[in-house]
Amino acid sequence: MAVCKKCGRELTQDEVAITKRLVSRAATEFLCVDCLADYFRCKKSVILDRIHYYKEMGCTLFSSN
Ligand SMILES: [Zn+2]
């Protein structure tokens, strides 16, 4: 299982997927939602909204539930 590059926390499939979406499709290192929010200097809710948005679009990188 992937872990967050910054804080070392174990990542969910959604966190791996949103890193690919927001940082790079070819990313091999991933960030958790908290560290992504920090990286983009935005609120955590913004990242969670993006995850929701991509799921709604049916992006296959994300878990379906
Ligand atoms: Zn982290």
N, CA, C, O and the ligand as a Tripos MOL2 file, in Angstrom:
@<TRIPOS>MOLECULE
protein
  261   259    66     0     0
PROTEIN
NO_CHARGES

@<TRIPOS>ATOM
      1 N           0.8490   -1.2060    0.0000 N.3       1 MET1
      2 CA          0.0000    0.0000    0.0000 C.3       1 MET1
      3 C           0.8780    1.2480    0.0000 C.2       1 MET1
      4 O           1.9180    1.2910    0.6570 O.2       1 MET1
      5 N           0.4430    2.2570   -0.7460 N.am      2 ALA2
      6 CA          1.1960    3.5080   -0.8180 C.3       2 ALA2
      7 C           1.0660    4.2940    0.4870 C.2       2 ALA2
      8 O           0.0500    4.2210    1.1770 O.2       2 ALA2
      9 N           2.1050    5.0350    0.8010 N.am      3 VAL3
     10 CA          2.0550    5.9140    1.9680 C.3       3 VAL3
     11 C           2.3230    7.3490    1.5230 C.2       3 VAL3
     12 O           2.9270    7.5860    0.4770 O.2       3 VAL3
     13 N           1.8640    8.3010    2.3330 N.am      4 CYS4
     14 CA          2.0710    9.7080    2.0350 C.3       4 CYS4
     15 C           3.5600   10.0480    2.0680 C.2       4 CYS4
     16 O           4.2710    9.7150    3.0160 O.2       4 CYS4
     17 N           4.0110   10.7220    1.0060 N.am      5 LYS5
     18 CA          5.4110   11.1100    0.8760 C.3       5 LYS5
     19 C           5.8490   12.0290    2.0200 C.2       5 LYS5
     20 O           7.0000   11.9930    2.4550 O.2       5 LYS5
     21 N           4.9230   12.8440    2.4940 N.am      6 LYS6
     22 CA          5.2560   13.8520    3.4860 C.3       6 LYS6
     23 C           5.1110   13.3810    4.9340 C.2       6 LYS6
     24 O           6.0290   13.5390    5.7380 O.2       6 LYS6
     25 N           3.9510   12.8000    5.2610 N.am      7 CYS7
     26 CA          3.7180   12.4340    6.6650 C.3       7 CYS7
     27 C           3.7820   10.9290    6.9280 C.2       7 CYS7
     28 O           3.7690   10.5000    8.0820 O.2       7 CYS7
     29 N           3.8520   10.1220    5.8550 N.am      8 GLY8
     30 CA          4.0290    8.6900    6.0420 C.3       8 GLY8
     31 C           2.7680    7.9090    6.3580 C.2       8 GLY8
     32 O           2.8290    6.7060    6.6130 O.2       8 GLY8
     33 N           1.6290    8.5790    6.3430 N.am      9 ARG9
     34 CA          0.3620    7.9130    6.6210 C.3       9 ARG9
     35 C          -0.0210    7.0110    5.4600 C.2       9 ARG9
     36 O           0.2490    7.3260    4.3010 O.2       9 ARG9
     37 N          -0.6540    5.8860    5.7790 N.am     10 GLU10
     38 CA         -1.1210    4.9790    4.7430 C.3      10 GLU10
     39 C          -2.2510    5.6370    3.9540 C.2      10 GLU10
     40 O          -3.1520    6.2450    4.5310 O.2      10 GLU10
     41 N          -2.1930    5.5090    2.6360 N.am     11 LEU11
     42 CA         -3.1380    6.2200    1.7810 C.3      11 LEU11
     43 C          -4.2850    5.3490    1.3110 C.2      11 LEU11
     44 O          -4.1530    4.1360    1.1500 O.2      11 LEU11
     45 N          -5.4230    6.0080    1.0960 N.am     12 THR12
     46 CA         -6.5530    5.3330    0.4790 C.3      12 THR12
     47 C          -6.3690    5.3780   -1.0350 C.2      12 THR12
     48 O          -5.5510    6.1400   -1.5510 O.2      12 THR12
     49 N          -7.1360    4.5570   -1.7330 N.am     13 GLN13
     50 CA         -7.1060    4.5650   -3.1960 C.3      13 GLN13
     51 C          -7.4610    5.9530   -3.7290 C.2      13 GLN13
     52 O          -6.8920    6.4130   -4.7190 O.2      13 GLN13
     53 N          -8.4060    6.6130   -3.0620 N.am     14 ASP14
     54 CA         -8.8250    7.9530   -3.4900 C.3      14 ASP14
     55 C          -7.6870    8.9700   -3.3810 C.2      14 ASP14
     56 O          -7.5540    9.8490   -4.2330 O.2      14 ASP14
     57 N          -6.8760    8.8510   -2.3470 N.am     15 GLU15
     58 CA         -5.7590    9.7860   -2.1680 C.3      15 GLU15
     59 C          -4.6750    9.5670   -3.2260 C.2      15 GLU15
     60 O          -4.0850   10.5210   -3.7320 O.2      15 GLU15
     61 N          -4.4280    8.3140   -3.5480 N.am     16 VAL16
     62 CA         -3.4860    8.0110   -4.6320 C.3      16 VAL16
     63 C          -4.0360    8.5880   -5.9380 C.2      16 VAL16
     64 O          -3.3050    9.2040   -6.7140 O.2      16 VAL16
     65 N          -5.3270    8.3820   -6.1690 N.am     17 ALA17
     66 CA         -5.9680    8.8420   -7.4060 C.3      17 ALA17
     67 C          -5.9670   10.3640   -7.5100 C.2      17 ALA17
     68 O          -5.6830   10.9070   -8.5780 O.2      17 ALA17
     69 N          -6.2770   11.0570   -6.4250 N.am     18 ILE18
     70 CA         -6.3560   12.5190   -6.5100 C.3      18 ILE18
     71 C          -4.9560   13.1170   -6.6910 C.2      18 ILE18
     72 O          -4.8150   14.1600   -7.3280 O.2      18 ILE18
     73 N          -3.9330   12.4790   -6.1460 N.am     19 THR19
     74 CA         -2.5660   12.9480   -6.4010 C.3      19 THR19
     75 C          -2.2460   12.8340   -7.8860 C.2      19 THR19
     76 O          -1.6580   13.7400   -8.4760 O.2      19 THR19
     77 N          -2.6380   11.7150   -8.4790 N.am     20 LYS20
     78 CA         -2.4170   11.5370   -9.9250 C.3      20 LYS20
     79 C          -3.1500   12.6000  -10.7250 C.2      20 LYS20
     80 O          -2.6290   13.1190  -11.7130 O.2      20 LYS20
     81 N          -4.3620   12.9200  -10.2900 N.am     21 ARG21
     82 CA         -5.1740   13.9040  -10.9920 C.3      21 ARG21
     83 C          -4.6350   15.3220  -10.8300 C.2      21 ARG21
     84 O          -4.5910   16.0880  -11.7920 O.2      21 ARG21
     85 N          -4.2280   15.6650   -9.6140 N.am     22 LEU22
     86 CA         -3.8520   17.0570   -9.3210 C.3      22 LEU22
     87 C          -2.3650   17.3380   -9.5180 C.2      22 LEU22
     88 O          -1.9910   18.4620   -9.8500 O.2      22 LEU22
     89 N          -1.5230   16.3420   -9.3190 N.am     23 VAL23
     90 CA         -0.0780   16.5630   -9.4180 C.3      23 VAL23
     91 C           0.4390   16.0410  -10.7520 C.2      23 VAL23
     92 O           0.8810   16.8230  -11.5940 O.2      23 VAL23
     93 N           0.3880   14.7370  -10.9500 N.am     24 SER24
     94 CA          0.8440   14.1590  -12.2050 C.3      24 SER24
     95 C           0.3010   12.7510  -12.3710 C.2      24 SER24
     96 O           0.2800   11.9610  -11.4270 O.2      24 SER24
     97 N          -0.1340   12.4530  -13.5710 N.am     25 ARG25
     98 CA         -0.5920   11.1080  -13.9110 C.3      25 ARG25
     99 C           0.5030   10.0830  -13.6830 C.2      25 ARG25
    100 O           0.2460    8.9230  -13.3600 O.2      25 ARG25
    101 N           1.7500   10.5510  -13.8640 N.am     26 ALA26
    102 CA          2.8920    9.6520  -13.7610 C.3      26 ALA26
    103 C           3.5190    9.6560  -12.3640 C.2      26 ALA26
    104 O           4.6070    9.1180  -12.1640 O.2      26 ALA26
    105 N           2.8270   10.2650  -11.4060 N.am     27 ALA27
    106 CA          3.3700   10.3530  -10.0460 C.3      27 ALA27
    107 C           3.6660    8.9660   -9.4810 C.2      27 ALA27
    108 O           2.8870    8.0280   -9.6460 O.2      27 ALA27
    109 N           4.7980    8.8640   -8.8180 N.am     28 THR28
    110 CA          5.1340    7.6110   -8.1520 C.3      28 THR28
    111 C           5.1760    7.7980   -6.6450 C.2      28 THR28
    112 O           5.2790    6.8340   -5.8860 O.2      28 THR28
    113 N           5.0920    9.0710   -6.2200 N.am     29 GLU29
    114 CA          5.0090    9.3830   -4.7950 C.3      29 GLU29
    115 C           3.7000   10.1390   -4.5890 C.2      29 GLU29
    116 O           3.3190   10.9760   -5.4080 O.2      29 GLU29
    117 N           3.0250    9.8390   -3.5020 N.am     30 PHE30
    118 CA          1.6770   10.3630   -3.3120 C.3      30 PHE30
    119 C           1.5440   11.1010   -1.9870 C.2      30 PHE30
    120 O           2.3430   10.9280   -1.0660 O.2      30 PHE30
    121 N           0.4940   11.9390   -1.9240 N.am     31 LEU31
    122 CA          0.2290   12.7110   -0.7160 C.3      31 LEU31
    123 C          -1.1770   12.4190   -0.1980 C.2      31 LEU31
    124 O          -2.0930   12.1460   -0.9740 O.2      31 LEU31
    125 N          -1.3320   12.4800    1.1240 N.am     32 CYS32
    126 CA         -2.6580   12.3260    1.7070 C.3      32 CYS32
    127 C          -3.4430   13.6390    1.5150 C.2      32 CYS32
    128 O          -2.8720   14.6530    1.1130 O.2      32 CYS32
    129 N          -4.7180   13.6100    1.7970 N.am     33 VAL33
    130 CA         -5.5750   14.7850    1.6060 C.3      33 VAL33
    131 C          -5.0490   16.0000    2.3920 C.2      33 VAL33
    132 O          -5.0310   17.1190    1.8800 O.2      33 VAL33
    133 N          -4.6320   15.7680    3.6130 N.am     34 ASP34
    134 CA         -4.1110   16.8690    4.4400 C.3      34 ASP34
    135 C          -2.8670   17.5040    3.8240 C.2      34 ASP34
    136 O          -2.7470   18.7280    3.7690 O.2      34 ASP34
    137 N          -1.9460   16.6660    3.3630 N.am     35 CYS35
    138 CA         -0.6960   17.1740    2.7870 C.3      35 CYS35
    139 C          -0.9240   17.7890    1.4040 C.2      35 CYS35
    140 O          -0.2190   18.7200    1.0180 O.2      35 CYS35
    141 N          -1.9010   17.2750    0.6620 N.am     36 LEU36
    142 CA         -2.2570   17.8970   -0.6190 C.3      36 LEU36
    143 C          -2.8010   19.3020   -0.3920 C.2      36 LEU36
    144 O          -2.4500   20.2360   -1.1130 O.2      36 LEU36
    145 N          -3.6600   19.4490    0.6130 N.am     37 ALA37
    146 CA         -4.2120   20.7610    0.9420 C.3      37 ALA37
    147 C          -3.0870   21.7290    1.3000 C.2      37 ALA37
    148 O          -3.1130   22.8990    0.9180 O.2      37 ALA37
    149 N          -2.1130   21.2300    2.0280 N.am     38 ASP38
    150 CA         -0.9480   22.0130    2.4060 C.3      38 ASP38
    151 C          -0.1260   22.3920    1.1720 C.2      38 ASP38
    152 O           0.3100   23.5340    1.0250 O.2      38 ASP38
    153 N           0.0770   21.4110    0.2900 N.am     39 TYR39
    154 CA          0.8550   21.5770   -0.9280 C.3      39 TYR39
    155 C           0.2410   22.6440   -1.8280 C.2      39 TYR39
    156 O           0.9520   23.4800   -2.3860 O.2      39 TYR39
    157 N          -1.0970   22.6100   -1.9640 N.am     40 PHE40
    158 CA         -1.7790   23.5770   -2.8210 C.3      40 PHE40
    159 C          -2.2380   24.8160   -2.0550 C.2      40 PHE40
    160 O          -2.8760   25.7020   -2.6240 O.2      40 PHE40
    161 N          -1.9110   24.8770   -0.7640 N.am     41 ARG41
    162 CA         -2.3110   25.9980    0.0850 C.3      41 ARG41
    163 C          -3.8030   26.2700   -0.0030 C.2      41 ARG41
    164 O          -4.2370   27.4100   -0.1640 O.2      41 ARG41
    165 N          -4.5750   25.2020    0.1060 N.am     42 CYS42
    166 CA         -6.0300   25.3420    0.0990 C.3      42 CYS42
    167 C          -6.6010   24.5530    1.2640 C.2      42 CYS42
    168 O          -5.8720   23.8840    1.9960 O.2      42 CYS42
    169 N          -7.9180   24.6400    1.4280 N.am     43 LYS43
    170 CA         -8.5640   23.8900    2.4970 C.3      43 LYS43
    171 C          -8.7000   22.4170    2.1110 C.2      43 LYS43
    172 O          -8.8150   22.0770    0.9340 O.2      43 LYS43
    173 N          -8.6860   21.5650    3.1120 N.am     44 LYS44
    174 CA         -8.8680   20.1350    2.8980 C.3      44 LYS44
    175 C         -10.1840   19.8530    2.1600 C.2      44 LYS44
    176 O         -10.2630   18.9370    1.3420 O.2      44 LYS44
    177 N         -11.2110   20.6510    2.4610 N.am     45 SER45
    178 CA        -12.5250   20.4570    1.8360 C.3      45 SER45
    179 C         -12.4590   20.6390    0.3150 C.2      45 SER45
    180 O         -13.2250   20.0180   -0.4230 O.2      45 SER45
    181 N         -11.5400   21.4920   -0.1450 N.am     46 VAL46
    182 CA        -11.3740   21.7030   -1.5890 C.3      46 VAL46
    183 C         -10.8960   20.4030   -2.2480 C.2      46 VAL46
    184 O         -11.3830   20.0210   -3.3120 O.2      46 VAL46
    185 N          -9.9430   19.7370   -1.6020 N.am     47 ILE47
    186 CA         -9.4290   18.4600   -2.1250 C.3      47 ILE47
    187 C         -10.5380   17.4010   -2.1110 C.2      47 ILE47
    188 O         -10.7050   16.6510   -3.0730 O.2      47 ILE47
    189 N         -11.2840   17.3530   -1.0190 N.am     48 LEU48
    190 CA        -12.3670   16.3770   -0.9070 C.3      48 LEU48
    191 C         -13.4490   16.6270   -1.9690 C.2      48 LEU48
    192 O         -14.0270   15.6880   -2.5150 O.2      48 LEU48
    193 N         -13.7070   17.8990   -2.2460 N.am     49 ASP49
    194 CA        -14.6540   18.2560   -3.3080 C.3      49 ASP49
    195 C         -14.1700   17.7570   -4.6630 C.2      49 ASP49
    196 O         -14.9530   17.2600   -5.4730 O.2      49 ASP49
    197 N         -12.8760   17.8960   -4.8970 N.am     50 ARG50
    198 CA        -12.2990   17.4300   -6.1660 C.3      50 ARG50
    199 C         -12.4340   15.9100   -6.2990 C.2      50 ARG50
    200 O         -12.7560   15.3990   -7.3720 O.2      50 ARG50
    201 N         -12.1840   15.1970   -5.1980 N.am     51 ILE51
    202 CA        -12.3400   13.7340   -5.2090 C.3      51 ILE51
    203 C         -13.7780   13.3900   -5.5850 C.2      51 ILE51
    204 O         -14.0290   12.5260   -6.4250 O.2      51 ILE51
    205 N         -14.7180   14.0870   -4.9410 N.am     52 HIS52
    206 CA        -16.1310   13.8650   -5.2110 C.3      52 HIS52
    207 C         -16.4480   14.1490   -6.6810 C.2      52 HIS52
    208 O         -17.1600   13.3870   -7.3360 O.2      52 HIS52
    209 N         -15.9140   15.2430   -7.1770 N.am     53 TYR53
    210 CA        -16.1300   15.6660   -8.5580 C.3      53 TYR53
    211 C         -15.6560   14.6040   -9.5640 C.2      53 TYR53
    212 O         -16.3820   14.2520  -10.4930 O.2      53 TYR53
    213 N         -14.4470   14.1090   -9.3690 N.am     54 TYR54
    214 CA        -13.9140   13.1090  -10.2880 C.3      54 TYR54
    215 C         -14.6790   11.7990  -10.2110 C.2      54 TYR54
    216 O         -14.8600   11.1140  -11.2170 O.2      54 TYR54
    217 N         -15.1320   11.4510   -8.9970 N.am     55 LYS55
    218 CA        -15.9450   10.2480   -8.8410 C.3      55 LYS55
    219 C         -17.2540   10.3780   -9.6040 C.2      55 LYS55
    220 O         -17.6980    9.4470  -10.2750 O.2      55 LYS55
    221 N         -17.8630   11.5590   -9.4860 N.am     56 GLU56
    222 CA        -19.1150   11.8310  -10.1960 C.3      56 GLU56
    223 C         -18.9380   11.6940  -11.7020 C.2      56 GLU56
    224 O         -19.8350   11.2430  -12.4130 O.2      56 GLU56
    225 N         -17.7560   12.0950  -12.1700 N.am     57 MET57
    226 CA        -17.4420   11.9980  -13.5930 C.3      57 MET57
    227 C         -17.1780   10.5620  -14.0190 C.2      57 MET57
    228 O         -17.0960   10.2570  -15.2090 O.2      57 MET57
    229 N         -17.0460    9.6860  -13.0270 N.am     58 GLY58
    230 CA        -16.8050    8.2820  -13.3330 C.3      58 GLY58
    231 C         -15.3630    7.9480  -13.5930 C.2      58 GLY58
    232 O         -15.0630    6.9560  -14.2570 O.2      58 GLY58
    233 N         -14.4460    8.7790  -13.0700 N.am     59 CYS59
    234 CA        -13.0210    8.5100  -13.2320 C.3      59 CYS59
    235 C         -12.6550    7.1810  -12.5960 C.2      59 CYS59
    236 O         -12.9210    6.9430  -11.4180 O.2      59 CYS59
    237 N         -12.0420    6.3210  -13.3950 N.am     60 THR60
    238 CA        -11.7670    4.9560  -12.9500 C.3      60 THR60
    239 C         -10.5800    4.8340  -12.0020 C.2      60 THR60
    240 O         -10.3180    3.7550  -11.4720 O.2      60 THR60
    241 N          -9.8560    5.9430  -11.7850 N.am     61 LEU61
    242 CA         -8.7310    5.9080  -10.8400 C.3      61 LEU61
    243 C          -9.2340    5.7690   -9.4060 C.2      61 LEU61
    244 O          -8.5410    5.2550   -8.5280 O.2      61 LEU61
    245 N         -10.4730    6.2480   -9.1960 N.am     62 PHE62
    246 CA        -11.0190    6.2950   -7.8350 C.3      62 PHE62
    247 C         -11.8060    5.0300   -7.4930 C.2      62 PHE62
    248 O         -12.3170    4.3360   -8.3710 O.2      62 PHE62
    249 N         -11.8880    4.7560   -6.2070 N.am     63 SER63
    250 CA        -12.7090    3.6310   -5.7660 C.3      63 SER63
    251 C         -14.1710    3.9900   -6.0010 C.2      63 SER63
    252 O         -14.5460    5.1620   -5.9680 O.2      63 SER63
    253 N         -14.9850    2.9780   -6.2370 N.am     64 SER64
    254 CA        -16.3520    3.2400   -6.6670 C.3      64 SER64
    255 C         -17.3350    3.4970   -5.5290 C.2      64 SER64
    256 O         -18.4790    3.8710   -5.7890 O.2      64 SER64
    257 N         -16.9220    3.3070   -4.2760 N.am     65 ASN65
    258 CA        -17.8920    3.5190   -3.1910 C.3      65 ASN65
    259 C         -17.6540    4.8120   -2.4210 C.2      65 ASN65
    260 O         -18.3920    5.1170   -1.4840 O.2      65 ASN65
    261 ZN          0.3560   13.3120    4.4840 Zn       66 ZN66
@<TRIPOS>BOND
     1     1     2 1
     2     2     3 1
     3     3     4 2
     4     3     5 am
     5     5     6 1
     6     6     7 1
     7     7     8 2
     8     7     9 am
     9     9    10 1
    10    10    11 1
    11    11    12 2
    12    11    13 am
    13    13    14 1
    14    14    15 1
    15    15    16 2
    16    15    17 am
    17    17    18 1
    18    18    19 1
    19    19    20 2
    20    19    21 am
    21    21    22 1
    22    22    23 1
    23    23    24 2
    24    23    25 am
    25    25    26 1
    26    26    27 1
    27    27    28 2
    28    27    29 am
    29    29    30 1
    30    30    31 1
    31    31    32 2
    32    31    33 am
    33    33    34 1
    34    34    35 1
    35    35    36 2
    36    35    37 am
    37    37    38 1
    38    38    39 1
    39    39    40 2
    40    39    41 am
    41    41    42 1
    42    42    43 1
    43    43    44 2
    44    43    45 am
    45    45    46 1
    46    46    47 1
    47    47    48 2
    48    47    49 am
    49    49    50 1
    50    50    51 1
    51    51    52 2
    52    51    53 am
    53    53    54 1
    54    54    55 1
    55    55    56 2
    56    55    57 am
    57    57    58 1
    58    58    59 1
    59    59    60 2
    60    59    61 am
    61    61    62 1
    62    62    63 1
    63    63    64 2
    64    63    65 am
    65    65    66 1
    66    66    67 1
    67    67    68 2
    68    67    69 am
    69    69    70 1
    70    70    71 1
    71    71    72 2
    72    71    73 am
    73    73    74 1
    74    74    75 1
    75    75    76 2
    76    75    77 am
    77    77    78 1
    78    78    79 1
    79    79    80 2
    80    79    81 am
    81    81    82 1
    82    82    83 1
    83    83    84 2
    84    83    85 am
    85    85    86 1
    86    86    87 1
    87    87    88 2
    88    87    89 am
    89    89    90 1
    90    90    91 1
    91    91    92 2
    92    91    93 am
    93    93    94 1
    94    94    95 1
    95    95    96 2
    96    95    97 am
    97    97    98 1
    98    98    99 1
    99    99   100 2
   100    99   101 am
   101   101   102 1
   102   102   103 1
   103   103   104 2
   104   103   105 am
   105   105   106 1
   106   106   107 1
   107   107   108 2
   108   107   109 am
   109   109   110 1
   110   110   111 1
   111   111   112 2
   112   111   113 am
   113   113   114 1
   114   114   115 1
   115   115   116 2
   116   115   117 am
   117   117   118 1
   118   118   119 1
   119   119   120 2
   120   119   121 am
   121   121   122 1
   122   122   123 1
   123   123   124 2
   124   123   125 am
   125   125   126 1
   126   126   127 1
   127   127   128 2
   128   127   129 am
   129   129   130 1
   130   130   131 1
   131   131   132 2
   132   131   133 am
   133   133   134 1
   134   134   135 1
   135   135   136 2
   136   135   137 am
   137   137   138 1
   138   138   139 1
   139   139   140 2
   140   139   141 am
   141   141   142 1
   142   142   143 1
   143   143   144 2
   144   143   145 am
   145   145   146 1
   146   146   147 1
   147   147   148 2
   148   147   149 am
   149   149   150 1
   150   150   151 1
   151   151   152 2
   152   151   153 am
   153   153   154 1
   154   154   155 1
   155   155   156 2
   156   155   157 am
   157   157   158 1
   158   158   159 1
   159   159   160 2
   160   159   161 am
   161   161   162 1
   162   162   163 1
   163   163   164 2
   164   163   165 am
   165   165   166 1
   166   166   167 1
   167   167   168 2
   168   167   169 am
   169   169   170 1
   170   170   171 1
   171   171   172 2
   172   171   173 am
   173   173   174 1
   174   174   175 1
   175   175   176 2
   176   175   177 am
   177   177   178 1
   178   178   179 1
   179   179   180 2
   180   179   181 am
   181   181   182 1
   182   182   183 1
   183   183   184 2
   184   183   185 am
   185   185   186 1
   186   186   187 1
   187   187   188 2
   188   187   189 am
   189   189   190 1
   190   190   191 1
   191   191   192 2
   192   191   193 am
   193   193   194 1
   194   194   195 1
   195   195   196 2
   196   195   197 am
   197   197   198 1
   198   198   199 1
   199   199   200 2
   200   199   201 am
   201   201   202 1
   202   202   203 1
   203   203   204 2
   204   203   205 am
   205   205   206 1
   206   206   207 1
   207   207   208 2
   208   207   209 am
   209   209   210 1
   210   210   211 1
   211   211   212 2
   212   211   213 am
   213   213   214 1
   214   214   215 1
   215   215   216 2
   216   215   217 am
   217   217   218 1
   218   218   219 1
   219   219   220 2
   220   219   221 am
   221   221   222 1
   222   222   223 1
   223   223   224 2
   224   223   225 am
   225   225   226 1
   226   226   227 1
   227   227   228 2
   228   227   229 am
   229   229   230 1
   230   230   231 1
   231   231   232 2
   232   231   233 am
   233   233   234 1
   234   234   235 1
   235   235   236 2
   236   235   237 am
   237   237   238 1
   238   238   239 1
   239   239   240 2
   240   239   241 am
   241   241   242 1
   242   242   243 1
   243   243   244 2
   244   243   245 am
   245   245   246 1
   246   246   247 1
   247   247   248 2
   248   247   249 am
   249   249   250 1
   250   250   251 1
   251   251   252 2
   252   251   253 am
   253   253   254 1
   254   254   255 1
   255   255   256 2
   256   255   257 am
   257   257   258 1
   258   258   259 1
   259   259   260 2
@<TRIPOS>SUBSTRUCTURE
     1 MET1         2 RESIDUE 1 A MET
     2 ALA2         6 RESIDUE 1 A ALA
     3 VAL3        10 RESIDUE 1 A VAL
     4 CYS4        14 RESIDUE 1 A CYS
     5 LYS5        18 RESIDUE 1 A LYS
     6 LYS6        22 RESIDUE 1 A LYS
     7 CYS7        26 RESIDUE 1 A CYS
     8 GLY8        30 RESIDUE 1 A GLY
     9 ARG9        34 RESIDUE 1 A ARG
    10 GLU10       38 RESIDUE 1 A GLU
    11 LEU11       42 RESIDUE 1 A LEU
    12 THR12       46 RESIDUE 1 A THR
    13 GLN13       50 RESIDUE 1 A GLN
    14 ASP14       54 RESIDUE 1 A ASP
    15 GLU15       58 RESIDUE 1 A GLU
    16 VAL16       62 RESIDUE 1 A VAL
    17 ALA17       66 RESIDUE 1 A ALA
    18 ILE18       70 RESIDUE 1 A ILE
    19 THR19       74 RESIDUE 1 A THR
    20 LYS20       78 RESIDUE 1 A LYS
    21 ARG21       82 RESIDUE 1 A ARG
    22 LEU22       86 RESIDUE 1 A LEU
    23 VAL23       90 RESIDUE 1 A VAL
    24 SER24       94 RESIDUE 1 A SER
    25 ARG25       98 RESIDUE 1 A ARG
    26 ALA26      102 RESIDUE 1 A ALA
    27 ALA27      106 RESIDUE 1 A ALA
    28 THR28      110 RESIDUE 1 A THR
    29 GLU29      114 RESIDUE 1 A GLU
    30 PHE30      118 RESIDUE 1 A PHE
    31 LEU31      122 RESIDUE 1 A LEU
    32 CYS32      126 RESIDUE 1 A CYS
    33 VAL33      130 RESIDUE 1 A VAL
    34 ASP34      134 RESIDUE 1 A ASP
    35 CYS35      138 RESIDUE 1 A CYS
    36 LEU36      142 RESIDUE 1 A LEU
    37 ALA37      146 RESIDUE 1 A ALA
    38 ASP38      150 RESIDUE 1 A ASP
    39 TYR39      154 RESIDUE 1 A TYR
    40 PHE40      158 RESIDUE 1 A PHE
    41 ARG41      162 RESIDUE 1 A ARG
    42 CYS42      166 RESIDUE 1 A CYS
    43 LYS43      170 RESIDUE 1 A LYS
    44 LYS44      174 RESIDUE 1 A LYS
    45 SER45      178 RESIDUE 1 A SER
    46 VAL46      182 RESIDUE 1 A VAL
    47 ILE47      186 RESIDUE 1 A ILE
    48 LEU48      190 RESIDUE 1 A LEU
    49 ASP49      194 RESIDUE 1 A ASP
    50 ARG50      198 RESIDUE 1 A ARG
    51 ILE51      202 RESIDUE 1 A ILE
    52 HIS52      206 RESIDUE 1 A HIS
    53 TYR53      210 RESIDUE 1 A TYR
    54 TYR54      214 RESIDUE 1 A TYR
    55 LYS55      218 RESIDUE 1 A LYS
    56 GLU56      222 RESIDUE 1 A GLU
    57 MET57      226 RESIDUE 1 A MET
    58 GLY58      230 RESIDUE 1 A GLY
    59 CYS59      234 RESIDUE 1 A CYS
    60 THR60      238 RESIDUE 1 A THR
    61 LEU61      242 RESIDUE 1 A LEU
    62 PHE62      246 RESIDUE 1 A PHE
    63 SER63      250 RESIDUE 1 A SER
    64 SER64      254 RESIDUE 1 A SER
    65 ASN65      258 RESIDUE 1 A ASN
    66 ZN66       261 GROUP 0 **** ****
